[in-house]
Amino acid sequence: METSLNEKAAAHRLLEDLEDLNILKVLNKNIQPKQKLSEKYAGKLPSDIADELQNYVTQSCNECNNRSI
């Protein structure tokens, strides 16, 4: 169901009127596309520390996988 331009304009005007009467407050939403964490944090960790961390994680995984319980 598509909303017509007139209906959107009427709804917008109604919201403005309600805001003028201090019944509600219309907030502007800035919706930005979600950024991948890998993109967000790319290059934030020095490569030598990243290598140490990767080695630690790999070693920990190997130790966990090799345990006999």
HELIX and SHEET records of a PDB file:
HELIX    1   1 LEU A    5  ASP A   20  1                                  16    
HELIX    2   2 LEU A   37  LYS A   40  1                                   4    
HELIX    3   3 SER A   47  ASN A   65  1                                  19    
END                                                                             
